[in-house]
Amino acid sequence: MGALLVCPECGHEWTPVSAETEAGDSGVRVIKDAVGNVLADGDTVTVVKALKVKGSPSGIKAGTKVRNIRLIEDGVDGHDIDCKIDGFGAMQLKSSVVKKA
């Protein structure tokens, strides 16, 4: 129905608003961390929960600092941070599991 989305079951109508864009119609993507801080390229973040890493027996512990992150647009399965972690190497993280340091 044009610019509106309509629920087929109840008929509720709403306008689609992306949670990742705050700048209105400018199309600038805003990526926030787990507590709502806006992230930028080159920031230092801290992992807030332990992460299992496929092929690694230990994984990444909560509290691990990650320096010099790079934000990416086309991440796989919601991963929007590209970084290097000491002891693990290059990997991608979701912004929902980190907080700005």
SENUMI-819457 format. One record per atom (N, C-alpha, C): residue number from 0; residue in three letters; atom name; x, y, z. Coordinates in nm, 4 decimals, always signed. Layout:
N
- k, r, a, east, north, up
- NUM, Ala, CA, X, Y, Z
...
END
This chain:
101
- k, r, a, east, north, up
- 0, Met, N, +0.0830, -0.1176, +0.0000
- 0, Met, CA, +0.0000, +0.0000, +0.0000
- 0, Met, C, +0.0880, +0.1248, +0.0000
- 1, Gly, N, +0.1658, +0.1410, -0.1025
- 1, Gly, CA, +0.2484, +0.2594, -0.1127
- 1, Gly, C, +0.3590, +0.2597, -0.0093
- 2, Ala, N, +0.3648, +0.3650, +0.0708
- 2, Ala, CA, +0.4702, +0.3796, +0.1707
- 2, Ala, C, +0.4339, +0.3128, +0.3031
- 3, Leu, N, +0.3122, +0.2605, +0.3171
- 3, Leu, CA, +0.2691, +0.1973, +0.4415
- 3, Leu, C, +0.2843, +0.0465, +0.4343
- 4, Leu, N, +0.3122, -0.0131, +0.5485
- 4, Leu, CA, +0.3098, -0.1583, +0.5623
- 4, Leu, C, +0.1802, -0.1952, +0.6317
- 5, Val, N, +0.1199, -0.3071, +0.5900
- 5, Val, CA, -0.0090, -0.3481, +0.6441
- 5, Val, C, +0.0016, -0.4929, +0.6907
- 6, Cys, N, -0.0429, -0.5195, +0.8127
- 6, Cys, CA, -0.0473, -0.6552, +0.8655
- 6, Cys, C, -0.1639, -0.7283, +0.8000
- 7, Pro, N, -0.1394, -0.8440, +0.7379
- 7, Pro, CA, -0.2476, -0.9148, +0.6709
- 7, Pro, C, -0.3497, -0.9768, +0.7664
- 8, Glu, N, -0.3134, -0.9976, +0.8925
- 8, Glu, CA, -0.4046, -1.0607, +0.9865
- 8, Glu, C, -0.4970, -0.9614, +1.0560
- 9, Cys, N, -0.4403, -0.8475, +1.1010
- 9, Cys, CA, -0.5227, -0.7549, +1.1796
- 9, Cys, C, -0.5515, -0.6231, +1.1075
- 10, Gly, N, -0.4805, -0.5954, +0.9983
- 10, Gly, CA, -0.5050, -0.4732, +0.9240
- 10, Gly, C, -0.4329, -0.3516, +0.9781
- 11, His, N, -0.3448, -0.3690, +1.0766
- 11, His, CA, -0.2697, -0.2563, +1.1331
- 11, His, C, -0.1770, -0.1982, +1.0270
- 12, Glu, N, -0.1729, -0.0643, +1.0159
- 12, Glu, CA, -0.0875, +0.0034, +0.9189
- 12, Glu, C, +0.0205, +0.0827, +0.9912
- 13, Trp, N, +0.1442, +0.0811, +0.9365
- 13, Trp, CA, +0.2530, +0.1582, +0.9929
- 13, Trp, C, +0.3527, +0.1926, +0.8827
- 14, Thr, N, +0.4354, +0.2930, +0.9119
- 14, Thr, CA, +0.5396, +0.3312, +0.8174
- 14, Thr, C, +0.6685, +0.2616, +0.8569
- 15, Pro, N, +0.7414, +0.2078, +0.7618
- 15, Pro, CA, +0.8663, +0.1386, +0.7954
- 15, Pro, C, +0.9731, +0.2376, +0.8369
- 16, Val, N, +1.0346, +0.2141, +0.9547
- 16, Val, CA, +1.1421, +0.2975, +1.0055
- 16, Val, C, +1.2550, +0.2040, +1.0442
- 17, Ser, N, +1.3715, +0.2246, +0.9865
- 17, Ser, CA, +1.4866, +0.1419, +1.0187
- 17, Ser, C, +1.5459, +0.1875, +1.1508
- 18, Ala, N, +1.5781, +0.0928, +1.2382
- 18, Ala, CA, +1.6374, +0.1260, +1.3678
- 18, Ala, C, +1.7814, +0.1716, +1.3519
- 19, Glu, N, +1.8433, +0.1408, +1.2387
- 19, Glu, CA, +1.9838, +0.1741, +1.2199
- 19, Glu, C, +2.0046, +0.3113, +1.1574
- 20, Thr, N, +1.8986, +0.3740, +1.1055
- 20, Thr, CA, +1.9158, +0.5066, +1.0477
- 20, Thr, C, +1.8470, +0.6081, +1.1365
- 21, Glu, N, +1.9222, +0.7071, +1.1795
- 21, Glu, CA, +1.8670, +0.8127, +1.2637
- 21, Glu, C, +1.8581, +0.9440, +1.1890
- 22, Ala, N, +1.9279, +0.9540, +1.0791
- 22, Ala, CA, +1.9410, +1.0823, +1.0119
- 22, Ala, C, +1.8260, +1.1096, +0.9154
- 23, Gly, N, +1.7153, +1.0411, +0.9308
- 23, Gly, CA, +1.5988, +1.0651, +0.8457
- 23, Gly, C, +1.6167, +1.0046, +0.7084
- 24, Asp, N, +1.5965, +1.0848, +0.6041
- 24, Asp, CA, +1.6030, +1.0353, +0.4677
- 24, Asp, C, +1.7419, +1.0451, +0.4064
- 25, Ser, N, +1.8417, +1.0850, +0.4816
- 25, Ser, CA, +1.9749, +1.1014, +0.4247
- 25, Ser, C, +2.0408, +0.9671, +0.3949
- 26, Gly, N, +1.9955, +0.8570, +0.4547
- 26, Gly, CA, +2.0485, +0.7247, +0.4257
- 26, Gly, C, +2.1786, +0.6935, +0.4979
- 27, Val, N, +2.2208, +0.7753, +0.5915
- 27, Val, CA, +2.3426, +0.7497, +0.6665
- 27, Val, C, +2.3129, +0.6422, +0.7704
- 28, Arg, N, +2.3922, +0.5364, +0.7699
- 28, Arg, CA, +2.3695, +0.4257, +0.8618
- 28, Arg, C, +2.4408, +0.4535, +0.9939
- 29, Val, N, +2.3672, +0.4437, +1.1031
- 29, Val, CA, +2.4234, +0.4656, +1.2363
- 29, Val, C, +2.4288, +0.3305, +1.3060
- 30, Ile, N, +2.5487, +0.2927, +1.3504
- 30, Ile, CA, +2.5664, +0.1654, +1.4197
- 30, Ile, C, +2.5923, +0.1953, +1.5663
- 31, Lys, N, +2.5124, +0.1313, +1.6531
- 31, Lys, CA, +2.5236, +0.1536, +1.7971
- 31, Lys, C, +2.5717, +0.0265, +1.8656
- 32, Asp, N, +2.6376, +0.0454, +1.9803
- 32, Asp, CA, +2.6837, -0.0692, +2.0575
- 32, Asp, C, +2.5712, -0.1223, +2.1470
- 33, Ala, N, +2.6047, -0.2141, +2.2366
- 33, Ala, CA, +2.5044, -0.2795, +2.3205
- 33, Ala, C, +2.4334, -0.1843, +2.4161
- 34, Val, N, +2.4956, -0.0726, +2.4512
- 34, Val, CA, +2.4341, +0.0212, +2.5450
- 34, Val, C, +2.3829, +0.1480, +2.4777
- 35, Gly, N, +2.3926, +0.1570, +2.3461
- 35, Gly, CA, +2.3352, +0.2691, +2.2732
- 35, Gly, C, +2.4319, +0.3770, +2.2291
- 36, Asn, N, +2.5613, +0.3601, +2.2504
- 36, Asn, CA, +2.6604, +0.4576, +2.2046
- 36, Asn, C, +2.6841, +0.4399, +2.0548
- 37, Val, N, +2.6991, +0.5497, +1.9833
- 37, Val, CA, +2.7244, +0.5450, +1.8397
- 37, Val, C, +2.8702, +0.5083, +1.8157
- 38, Leu, N, +2.8926, +0.4093, +1.7278
- 38, Leu, CA, +3.0275, +0.3640, +1.6963
- 38, Leu, C, +3.0781, +0.4300, +1.5694
- 39, Ala, N, +3.2110, +0.4452, +1.5589
- 39, Ala, CA, +3.2750, +0.5020, +1.4407
- 39, Ala, C, +3.4000, +0.4204, +1.4097
- 40, Asp, N, +3.4502, +0.4348, +1.2864
- 40, Asp, CA, +3.5742, +0.3671, +1.2489
- 40, Asp, C, +3.6872, +0.4120, +1.3392
- 41, Gly, N, +3.7708, +0.3162, +1.3831
- 41, Gly, CA, +3.8859, +0.3474, +1.4666
- 41, Gly, C, +3.8594, +0.3453, +1.6149
- 42, Asp, N, +3.7360, +0.3236, +1.6566
- 42, Asp, CA, +3.7036, +0.3180, +1.7994
- 42, Asp, C, +3.7637, +0.1944, +1.8649
- 43, Thr, N, +3.7747, +0.2009, +1.9963
- 43, Thr, CA, +3.8126, +0.0856, +2.0772
- 43, Thr, C, +3.6883, +0.0387, +2.1502
- 44, Val, N, +3.6607, -0.0917, +2.1427
- 44, Val, CA, +3.5420, -0.1482, +2.2064
- 44, Val, C, +3.5820, -0.2627, +2.2979
- 45, Thr, N, +3.4907, -0.2994, +2.3874
- 45, Thr, CA, +3.5098, -0.4101, +2.4787
- 45, Thr, C, +3.3986, -0.5112, +2.4563
- 46, Val, N, +3.4336, -0.6380, +2.4498
- 46, Val, CA, +3.3350, -0.7449, +2.4332
- 46, Val, C, +3.2596, -0.7602, +2.5645
- 47, Val, N, +3.1244, -0.7602, +2.5612
- 47, Val, CA, +3.0458, -0.7629, +2.6840
- 47, Val, C, +3.0013, -0.9021, +2.7255
- 48, Lys, N, +3.0101, -1.0004, +2.6363
- 48, Lys, CA, +2.9753, -1.1369, +2.6764
- 48, Lys, C, +3.0681, -1.2351, +2.6077
- 49, Ala, N, +3.0880, -1.3498, +2.6704
- 49, Ala, CA, +3.1779, -1.4509, +2.6162
- 49, Ala, C, +3.1232, -1.5022, +2.4826
- 50, Leu, N, +3.2137, -1.5165, +2.3855
- 50, Leu, CA, +3.1743, -1.5603, +2.2519
- 50, Leu, C, +3.2429, -1.6912, +2.2182
- 51, Lys, N, +3.1679, -1.7842, +2.1632
- 51, Lys, CA, +3.2252, -1.9089, +2.1147
- 51, Lys, C, +3.2767, -1.8845, +1.9737
- 52, Val, N, +3.3961, -1.9359, +1.9464
- 52, Val, CA, +3.4552, -1.9213, +1.8148
- 52, Val, C, +3.4730, -2.0604, +1.7565
- 53, Lys, N, +3.4166, -2.0806, +1.6390
- 53, Lys, CA, +3.4232, -2.2110, +1.5749
- 53, Lys, C, +3.5701, -2.2451, +1.5466
- 54, Gly, N, +3.6124, -2.3615, +1.5879
- 54, Gly, CA, +3.7493, -2.4056, +1.5656
- 54, Gly, C, +3.8470, -2.3667, +1.6748
- 55, Ser, N, +3.8012, -2.2935, +1.7745
- 55, Ser, CA, +3.8876, -2.2529, +1.8852
- 55, Ser, C, +3.8337, -2.3131, +2.0151
- 56, Pro, N, +3.9187, -2.3734, +2.0942
- 56, Pro, CA, +3.8695, -2.4357, +2.2172
- 56, Pro, C, +3.8307, -2.3343, +2.3254
- 57, Ser, N, +3.8883, -2.2141, +2.3230
- 57, Ser, CA, +3.8633, -2.1212, +2.4324
- 57, Ser, C, +3.7603, -2.0135, +2.4001
- 58, Gly, N, +3.7560, -1.9624, +2.2803
- 58, Gly, CA, +3.6644, -1.8540, +2.2472
- 58, Gly, C, +3.7174, -1.7194, +2.2921
- 59, Ile, N, +3.6300, -1.6185, +2.2918
- 59, Ile, CA, +3.6675, -1.4832, +2.3325
- 59, Ile, C, +3.5991, -1.4532, +2.4656
- 60, Lys, N, +3.6762, -1.4128, +2.5633
- 60, Lys, CA, +3.6221, -1.3863, +2.6961
- 60, Lys, C, +3.5584, -1.2480, +2.7023
- 61, Ala, N, +3.4621, -1.2333, +2.7899
- 61, Ala, CA, +3.4015, -1.1027, +2.8147
- 61, Ala, C, +3.5079, -1.0109, +2.8729
- 62, Gly, N, +3.5103, -0.8860, +2.8297
- 62, Gly, CA, +3.6082, -0.7907, +2.8772
- 62, Gly, C, +3.7276, -0.7744, +2.7852
- 63, Thr, N, +3.7335, -0.8527, +2.6774
- 63, Thr, CA, +3.8434, -0.8418, +2.5822
- 63, Thr, C, +3.8335, -0.7088, +2.5074
- 64, Lys, N, +3.9429, -0.6334, +2.5036
- 64, Lys, CA, +3.9444, -0.5054, +2.4317
- 64, Lys, C, +3.9814, -0.5294, +2.2861
- 65, Val, N, +3.9094, -0.4611, +2.1990
- 65, Val, CA, +3.9352, -0.4683, +2.0563
- 65, Val, C, +3.9622, -0.3261, +2.0095
- 66, Arg, N, +4.0804, -0.3040, +1.9532
- 66, Arg, CA, +4.1200, -0.1696, +1.9107
- 66, Arg, C, +4.1025, -0.1521, +1.7607
- 67, Asn, N, +4.0805, -0.0288, +1.7206
- 67, Asn, CA, +4.0781, +0.0114, +1.5811
- 67, Asn, C, +3.9779, -0.0696, +1.4977
- 68, Ile, N, +3.8511, -0.0628, +1.5351
- 68, Ile, CA, +3.7483, -0.1354, +1.4608
- 68, Ile, C, +3.7190, -0.0649, +1.3289
- 69, Arg, N, +3.6602, -0.1402, +1.2360
- 69, Arg, CA, +3.6180, -0.0847, +1.1086
- 69, Arg, C, +3.4735, -0.1266, +1.0876
- 70, Leu, N, +3.3852, -0.0311, +1.0617
- 70, Leu, CA, +3.2447, -0.0599, +1.0397
- 70, Leu, C, +3.2241, -0.0992, +0.8942
- 71, Ile, N, +3.1443, -0.2039, +0.8724
- 71, Ile, CA, +3.1199, -0.2517, +0.7369
- 71, Ile, C, +2.9706, -0.2519, +0.7090
- 72, Glu, N, +2.9352, -0.2339, +0.5846
- 72, Glu, CA, +2.7947, -0.2291, +0.5434
- 72, Glu, C, +2.7382, -0.3684, +0.5157
- 73, Asp, N, +2.8135, -0.4508, +0.4446
- 73, Asp, CA, +2.7615, -0.5795, +0.3977
- 73, Asp, C, +2.8176, -0.6946, +0.4783
- 74, Gly, N, +2.7925, -0.6928, +0.6075
- 74, Gly, CA, +2.8383, -0.8014, +0.6921
- 74, Gly, C, +2.7501, -0.9238, +0.6769
- 75, Val, N, +2.8043, -1.0388, +0.7087
- 75, Val, CA, +2.7311, -1.1639, +0.6984
- 75, Val, C, +2.6505, -1.1860, +0.8255
- 76, Asp, N, +2.5207, -1.2057, +0.8131
- 76, Asp, CA, +2.4332, -1.2413, +0.9245
- 76, Asp, C, +2.4360, -1.1396, +1.0380
- 77, Gly, N, +2.4367, -1.0098, +1.0048
- 77, Gly, CA, +2.4296, -0.9066, +1.1067
- 77, Gly, C, +2.5623, -0.8637, +1.1654
- 78, His, N, +2.6720, -0.9188, +1.1183
- 78, His, CA, +2.8041, -0.8798, +1.1672
- 78, His, C, +2.8427, -0.7499, +1.0979
- 79, Asp, N, +2.8560, -0.6417, +1.1751
- 79, Asp, CA, +2.8812, -0.5117, +1.1152
- 79, Asp, C, +3.0106, -0.4460, +1.1626
- 80, Ile, N, +3.0964, -0.5218, +1.2328
- 80, Ile, CA, +3.2257, -0.4713, +1.2770
- 80, Ile, C, +3.3337, -0.5665, +1.2273
- 81, Asp, N, +3.4341, -0.5114, +1.1606
- 81, Asp, CA, +3.5490, -0.5884, +1.1148
- 81, Asp, C, +3.6670, -0.5480, +1.2020
- 82, Cys, N, +3.7403, -0.6452, +1.2573
- 82, Cys, CA, +3.8471, -0.6113, +1.3509
- 82, Cys, C, +3.9507, -0.7227, +1.3566
- 83, Lys, N, +4.0605, -0.6937, +1.4257
- 83, Lys, CA, +4.1616, -0.7938, +1.4578
- 83, Lys, C, +4.1681, -0.8064, +1.6086
- 84, Ile, N, +4.1591, -0.9280, +1.6585
- 84, Ile, CA, +4.1654, -0.9537, +1.8019
- 84, Ile, C, +4.2961, -1.0258, +1.8307
- 85, Asp, N, +4.3706, -0.9741, +1.9274
- 85, Asp, CA, +4.4980, -1.0357, +1.9639
- 85, Asp, C, +4.4755, -1.1807, +2.0052
- 86, Gly, N, +4.5513, -1.2715, +1.9454
- 86, Gly, CA, +4.5400, -1.4128, +1.9763
- 86, Gly, C, +4.4419, -1.4875, +1.8875
- 87, Phe, N, +4.3551, -1.4138, +1.8135
- 87, Phe, CA, +4.2592, -1.4789, +1.7260
- 87, Phe, C, +4.2768, -1.4380, +1.5808
- 88, Gly, N, +4.3161, -1.3153, +1.5567
- 88, Gly, CA, +4.3308, -1.2666, +1.4202
- 88, Gly, C, +4.2081, -1.1899, +1.3749
- 89, Ala, N, +4.1920, -1.1811, +1.2445
- 89, Ala, CA, +4.0829, -1.1028, +1.1866
- 89, Ala, C, +3.9499, -1.1749, +1.2028
- 90, Met, N, +3.8479, -1.1010, +1.2407
- 90, Met, CA, +3.7132, -1.1569, +1.2515
- 90, Met, C, +3.6101, -1.0457, +1.2456
- 91, Gln, N, +3.4845, -1.0845, +1.2337
- 91, Gln, CA, +3.3737, -0.9905, +1.2319
- 91, Gln, C, +3.2900, -1.0114, +1.3576
- 92, Leu, N, +3.2423, -0.9002, +1.4138
- 92, Leu, CA, +3.1604, -0.9040, +1.5350
- 92, Leu, C, +3.0292, -0.8316, +1.5101
- 93, Lys, N, +2.9306, -0.8637, +1.5914
- 93, Lys, CA, +2.8051, -0.7898, +1.5901
- 93, Lys, C, +2.8172, -0.6736, +1.6880
- 94, Ser, N, +2.7562, -0.5627, +1.6534
- 94, Ser, CA, +2.7638, -0.4457, +1.7413
- 94, Ser, C, +2.6861, -0.4681, +1.8711
- 95, Ser, N, +2.5986, -0.5669, +1.8755
- 95, Ser, CA, +2.5195, -0.5922, +1.9953
- 95, Ser, C, +2.5980, -0.6639, +2.1052
- 96, Val, N, +2.7200, -0.7090, +2.0764
- 96, Val, CA, +2.7985, -0.7790, +2.1781
- 96, Val, C, +2.9198, -0.6984, +2.2226
- 97, Val, N, +2.9272, -0.5702, +2.1849
- 97, Val, CA, +3.0391, -0.4865, +2.2256
- 97, Val, C, +2.9884, -0.3565, +2.2861
- 98, Lys, N, +3.0724, -0.2907, +2.3658
- 98, Lys, CA, +3.0415, -0.1561, +2.4128
- 98, Lys, C, +3.1651, -0.0696, +2.3934
- 99, Lys, N, +3.1413, +0.0575, +2.3693
- 99, Lys, CA, +3.2494, +0.1509, +2.3441
- 99, Lys, C, +3.3333, +0.1691, +2.4690
- 100, Ala, N, +3.4648, +0.1627, +2.4534
- 100, Ala, CA, +3.5545, +0.1750, +2.5681
- 100, Ala, C, +3.5927, +0.3192, +2.5941
END
